[in-house]
Amino acid sequence: MKLHGLKTCDTCRKALKALRTAGREVEFVDLRAAPPSRGFVDALLAAHGEDALNRRSKTWAGLPEAERDLPVADLLLRHPALIKRPVIVTEDGIYLGWTDTVRAALIS
């Protein structure tokens, strides 16, 4: 399992800790240090659509209006911090966020 996020993101740190405490083997991938590939972004968008774009982030707030109109895939590739976090990739699929539903699916 891989958890994609930002090392400074509290939610990502909580998810990583909870998964490891539950005995799950998790590889952490920092989206700033290792920007996502087109294949990763395409798979994320296929699984979650525009929900993968975090419009509540500081990065989004700082974008010029013209850039906000770019296709979502291009935005996520240019600005990985716009990806809603964490993104947890397992053999079963791609999970987005650290909601009760995601926790229930991954920690049993």
N, C-alpha and C positions, 0 to 999 in steps of 0.2 A: 504494500500500500504506500502511496505517495501523498503527502500533504503539501500542496502548493499554497504559499502565502507570503507574508512579509515577516521578517524576524522581529519587527517592532510592533506587530499587531497583537493586541491582548487576546483577541478571540482565537487567533491561530495558536498562540502559546497555550491557551486553555485546552483547545482541542488536542494538540499534540500531547500534552501532559495526560489528559484523560484517556486517550487511546493507548499510550504506553503503560499507564497504570493498569489498564484492562488487559495487558498482556499482548497487545497488538504490536507487530513489528512495523514501524513507520519510518519512512525516509522523508525528511523535510527538504523542500525545494524552495529557496527564496526567489521570488519572482523578479526582484531587482538584480540579484547577483547572477541568476540564470534565466534571462527573459524567455518567455514561452515561444514555442515554434508555431508556425501556421497550422500544422496538424493538430497541436494541442488546442489552439483557439477554435479551430473548426469543430473538433470533437466536443468541446465545452459548449459552443453555441448550438450544435445539433442536439445536445442533451438538455440544455436549459434556456436556449434562446436569449433574448435581450435581458433576462433576469441576471445574466452573468455580468452585466455592466453595473458598476456601483455608482449611481448618480448622486449619492449622498457624501462622496469622498471630497477631501480637500483638493485632490487632483482635478476632479470634475469641476469644482467651483473655480479653479484657476484657468480652465481652458477658455481660449477665445471662442466666441459664438460660432464662427465659421468652422472651427475644428470639431465642435460638437455635432455638426451635421455629417461628418464622415461616416462611412459604414462601420458598424460596431466592431467587426473583426479588425479593421485597420486601427481603430482607437485602442483596442486591447493590445495589439502588437506594438504600437507606438508608446503606449503608457500602461505597462503591466499593473501599476498600482490601481488602475480602474477596474481590475477584475475583483468581483465580489469574493470575499474570503471567509474561510478557507475553501479551497477546491481539493477534495479528497478523491483520488483515483484508486479504485480497487478492481479486482477481476470482475466484480458484479456491475460496475458502472462508475459514473462520475457524480459525486455528491457535492452540493454547493451550500456553503454556510455551515453553521454549527447549531442547527435548530433541534428541537426535541425529536423530530422525525429522523434526522440524520444520526443523532446520538443513539436512538433506539435501534437503528439499522446496523450500526457499527460496533456498539458496545452491548454484548449480550452475555 
